[in-house]
Amino acid sequence: MPAKVYTDKDADLANLNGKVCAVIGFGSQGHAHALNLKDSGVEVVVGELLEHEDVIRATAGTSAAYFCYPVSPGLIQATAYFADAAKRAALKVVVNMSQISAREDSESHAARDHWIAERLFDWSGVPTVHIRPTFFAEWLLLPFVRSTIVEKGIINLPYGNGRHAPIAAEDQARLIATILAEPAAHVGKTYTLCGPTELDQAGIAAAITEVLGRKISYQPLTIPQYRERLEKTGLPEFMIQHFCAVALDYQNGIFSGEDKIIGEVTGKPPMTVQDFVASHREAFKRVSAAG
């Protein structure tokens, strides 16, 4: 998949002068990010979220942290370790990446784990801000989504007539960075993160059509058809179970909403679907590169 490449000139590394950047978890991807930072002259600490001592070492001497765990087992343990380490370090804030479908009666194991993880941070007394994003705009770039857009001109997902406002990762990152730098007004709050315009899947297809200049349409799958498709990709069962459960949530309106916080706090509204597709135009053109 074509990637947008950032270099040192795209960032003001002076903001990290005299500071230590801790990269905890994220497997090989996190290791690569850490090496990139180190090559740019940043002091880096690397650790594993499921190793208590690593998390304690990484948070020692820091003032704020962002906690983000992948869709995989282990979230509750990682949260407990992180909350303990944050309390020891007397952090001013932890920004906890949860999800919009997090609730105690969720059919998704991952979403229910996120709800419990939120409670663990709350019970710990650590100053925390929970963020609950809807589906990322980057969902369109996942191989099993992007491939049908590129090769067949369709969005082929089991989302019925549900709606959401896709939110780009960079817009979330801008909010997270703002909260980490100035947390006082945000501690104890839970923010739902959405893009600026709520659309159904047909509307998203129309937005992509507008940018690419070729017809993209929505052809819904059933959830059993979706499961069969995901199984063929080799994804872990934990992730497949989550994707299928939240597909039903999506149909029932759980993922709906529009931005009420990012534009207000950061001074810049989140990008539209058209903005996102335009910035990744090449990813939707190269048929041979589709996953």
matplotlib code that plots the C-alpha trace (Angstrom):
import matplotlib.pyplot as plt

x = [0.0, 1.4, 2.4, 2.8, 6.4, 7.3, 10.9, 12.6, 11.8, 8.0, 8.3, 9.7, 12.0, 12.9, 9.8, 11.5, 14.8, 15.7, 12.9, 12.7, 10.3, 9.0, 7.7, 5.9, 4.3, 3.2, 5.5, 7.8, 6.0, 6.8, 10.4, 10.6, 9.1, 11.6, 14.5, 13.3, 13.1, 16.6, 18.0, 16.5, 18.4, 15.6, 16.4, 14.2, 13.1, 11.6, 9.5, 6.6, 3.2, 2.7, 6.0, 5.3, 8.9, 9.2, 6.2, 7.5, 10.8, 9.3, 6.9, 9.5, 10.3, 7.6, 4.6, 2.0, 1.4, -0.8, -2.1, -3.1, -3.5, -4.2, -7.3, -5.9, -6.1, -4.2, -5.8, -6.9, -3.5, -1.7, -4.1, -3.5, 0.3, 0.1, -2.2, 0.1, 3.1, 1.3, 0.4, 4.0, 5.2, 2.5, 1.6, -0.5, -2.6, -3.0, -4.9, -6.5, -7.4, -10.7, -13.4, -16.9, -18.4, -16.9, -19.7, -20.2, -22.8, -21.0, -20.9, -17.4, -14.8, -12.4, -15.0, -16.0, -12.4, -12.1, -15.0, -13.3, -10.0, -11.7, -13.0, -9.5, -8.0, -10.9, -10.6, -6.8, -7.2, -4.7, -5.8, -7.2, -8.9, -10.8, -11.1, -13.6, -13.2, -15.6, -14.2, -11.0, -10.8, -7.8, -10.4, -10.7, -7.0, -7.3, -6.5, -9.9, -11.7, -9.4, -9.1, -12.8, -12.8, -9.8, -10.6, -14.4, -15.5, -17.5, -17.5, -18.4, -19.1, -22.0, -23.0, -26.6, -28.0, -25.8, -23.9, -20.6, -18.2, -14.8, -12.1, -8.5, -5.7, -3.8, -6.8, -7.0, -3.2, -3.5, -6.1, -4.1, -1.0, -2.9, -4.3, -1.0, 0.6, -2.3, -4.4, -6.0, -9.3, -9.7, -8.9, -11.9, -13.6, -14.6, -14.5, -16.2, -14.1, -15.7, -15.1, -17.0, -19.8, -21.8, -22.5, -23.9, -21.8, -23.5, -22.6, -19.0, -18.9, -20.3, -17.5, -14.9, -16.5, -16.3, -12.6, -11.5, -13.8, -15.0, -18.1, -17.9, -21.0, -22.0, -23.0, -23.6, -22.6, -24.3, -22.4, -21.9, -20.5, -18.2, -16.9, -16.2, -14.3, -12.3, -11.4, -9.8, -7.5, -5.9, -6.9, -6.9, -10.2, -10.2, -10.1, -12.7, -15.1, -14.7, -15.2, -18.4, -19.8, -19.2, -20.7, -24.0, -23.3, -22.8, -26.1, -27.7, -26.3, -23.5, -20.9, -22.9, -22.0, -20.1, -17.1, -17.8, -14.3, -11.4, -12.1, -12.9, -9.8, -7.2, -8.4, -8.6, -11.5, -11.0, -10.7, -13.6, -13.8, -13.0, -9.9, -8.7, -9.1, -7.5, -4.5, -4.2, -5.3, -2.5, -3.6, -6.9, -5.4, -2.8, -4.8, -1.7, -0.9, -4.3, -4.3]
y = [0.0, 3.4, 5.3, 9.0, 9.4, 12.0, 13.2, 15.3, 18.5, 17.8, 18.0, 20.5, 18.2, 21.1, 20.3, 17.1, 18.7, 17.5, 15.0, 11.2, 9.5, 6.1, 3.6, 0.8, -2.1, -2.0, -5.0, -4.6, -1.4, 0.2, -0.9, 0.7, 4.0, 4.0, 3.5, 6.4, 8.7, 7.6, 8.2, 11.7, 12.4, 11.8, 9.9, 6.8, 4.2, 1.0, -1.5, -4.0, -3.1, -6.6, -6.3, -4.4, -3.4, -2.0, 0.2, 1.5, 2.3, 4.1, 6.3, 7.2, 10.9, 11.7, 14.0, 12.7, 9.6, 8.3, 4.7, 2.8, -1.0, -3.0, -5.1, -8.2, -10.0, -8.6, -5.1, -5.5, -6.7, -3.9, -1.3, -2.4, -2.3, 1.1, 2.6, 1.4, 2.8, 6.1, 6.4, 5.7, 8.4, 10.9, 11.6, 14.7, 12.9, 9.7, 9.9, 6.5, 5.4, 3.5, 3.1, 4.4, 0.9, 0.4, -0.6, -3.3, -5.2, -5.2, -8.4, -7.6, -8.9, -6.1, -3.4, -4.8, -4.9, -1.3, -0.4, -2.3, -0.6, 2.8, 1.8, 0.6, 4.0, 5.7, 3.5, 4.0, 7.7, 8.5, 11.7, 10.3, 11.5, 8.7, 9.2, 7.1, 7.4, 6.1, 4.2, 5.8, 7.2, 4.9, 2.0, 2.8, 1.8, -1.6, -4.2, -6.0, -2.7, -0.9, -3.9, -3.9, -0.1, -0.3, -3.5, -3.5, 0.1, -1.0, -0.7, -4.2, -4.1, -5.3, -1.9, -1.6, 1.9, 2.9, 6.1, 7.6, 10.5, 8.9, 10.5, 10.6, 9.5, 12.8, 14.8, 12.6, 12.9, 16.7, 16.5, 14.0, 16.2, 19.2, 17.4, 16.0, 19.5, 21.2, 18.6, 20.6, 21.4, 17.8, 15.5, 13.3, 13.7, 11.3, 12.5, 10.9, 11.6, 11.9, 13.6, 16.7, 15.0, 11.9, 9.7, 6.3, 3.9, 5.1, 8.6, 7.6, 5.9, 9.1, 11.2, 8.8, 9.1, 12.8, 12.8, 9.9, 10.8, 7.2, 5.6, 3.9, 2.2, 0.5, -3.2, -4.5, -7.9, -9.9, -10.4, -14.1, -13.3, -10.7, -13.3, -15.7, -13.0, -12.0, -15.6, -15.9, -13.0, -14.9, -12.3, -13.6, -14.8, -12.2, -9.5, -11.2, -11.5, -7.8, -6.7, -8.8, -7.6, -3.9, -4.3, -4.9, -2.0, 0.1, -0.9, 0.1, 3.6, 3.1, 4.7, 7.8, 11.4, 14.4, 16.4, 18.4, 18.7, 18.5, 21.7, 23.5, 22.4, 22.4, 25.3, 23.2, 21.0, 17.4, 16.5, 15.3, 12.0, 13.9, 15.5, 12.1, 10.4, 13.3, 13.0, 9.3, 9.4, 7.1, 4.4, 4.2, 4.2, 1.4, -1.7, -3.9, -2.8, -3.6, -6.0]
z = [0.0, -0.9, 2.3, 3.1, 4.3, 6.9, 7.4, 10.0, 8.1, 8.6, 12.4, 14.9, 16.9, 19.1, 21.0, 22.2, 23.3, 26.8, 26.8, 26.7, 24.4, 25.6, 23.0, 24.8, 22.9, 19.2, 18.4, 15.4, 14.3, 17.6, 17.4, 13.9, 15.2, 18.1, 15.8, 13.6, 16.6, 17.8, 14.3, 14.5, 17.7, 20.2, 23.4, 23.4, 25.9, 24.5, 26.4, 26.4, 27.7, 29.2, 31.2, 34.4, 35.0, 31.4, 32.0, 35.3, 33.8, 30.8, 32.9, 35.6, 35.3, 32.8, 33.3, 30.8, 28.7, 25.9, 26.3, 23.2, 23.0, 19.8, 19.2, 20.8, 24.2, 27.2, 27.5, 31.1, 32.2, 30.3, 31.7, 35.3, 34.8, 33.1, 35.8, 38.5, 36.8, 36.1, 39.8, 40.9, 38.5, 39.6, 36.0, 35.4, 32.8, 30.9, 27.6, 27.2, 23.7, 24.1, 21.4, 20.7, 21.1, 24.7, 27.1, 29.7, 27.7, 24.4, 22.4, 21.3, 23.7, 22.7, 23.3, 26.6, 27.6, 26.7, 29.0, 31.9, 31.1, 31.4, 34.8, 35.9, 35.1, 37.0, 40.0, 40.1, 40.8, 38.0, 36.1, 32.9, 29.7, 27.8, 24.0, 22.1, 18.4, 15.8, 12.8, 11.6, 8.1, 7.7, 7.7, 4.0, 3.5, 5.2, 2.5, 2.7, 2.3, -0.1, -2.5, -3.4, -3.9, -6.2, -8.1, -8.2, -7.4, -4.4, -0.6, 0.5, 4.2, 6.5, 7.8, 6.6, 6.8, 9.8, 9.7, 11.1, 10.4, 9.7, 11.8, 10.5, 12.8, 12.4, 13.6, 16.7, 17.2, 17.2, 20.0, 22.0, 21.8, 22.9, 25.9, 26.9, 26.8, 28.7, 30.5, 33.3, 31.5, 30.2, 33.1, 34.1, 30.7, 28.0, 24.5, 21.5, 18.4, 15.0, 11.7, 10.6, 8.6, 9.3, 6.3, 5.6, 3.5, 0.3, 1.2, 1.8, -1.6, -3.1, -1.4, -2.8, -6.2, -6.0, -5.5, -7.7, -10.6, -11.1, -9.7, -6.3, -4.9, -1.6, -1.8, 1.7, 2.9, 5.6, 8.8, 8.2, 4.7, 6.3, 8.8, 6.0, 4.2, 7.3, 8.0, 4.5, 5.3, 8.2, 10.9, 14.5, 15.8, 18.6, 15.9, 13.7, 16.6, 17.3, 13.7, 13.4, 16.7, 16.0, 12.5, 14.3, 16.6, 13.5, 12.1, 15.4, 15.4, 18.0, 15.7, 14.7, 15.6, 14.4, 15.8, 18.9, 20.4, 18.0, 16.1, 19.4, 21.3, 18.5, 16.5, 13.3, 12.3, 11.4, 7.7, 5.6, 3.7, 0.6, 2.2, 3.4, 0.0, -1.8, 0.5, -0.2, -3.9, -5.1, -2.7, -4.6, -8.1, -8.1, -8.8, -8.7, -5.1, -3.7, -0.8]

ax = plt.figure().add_subplot(projection="3d")
ax.plot(x, y, z, "-o")
ax.set_aspect("equal")
plt.show()
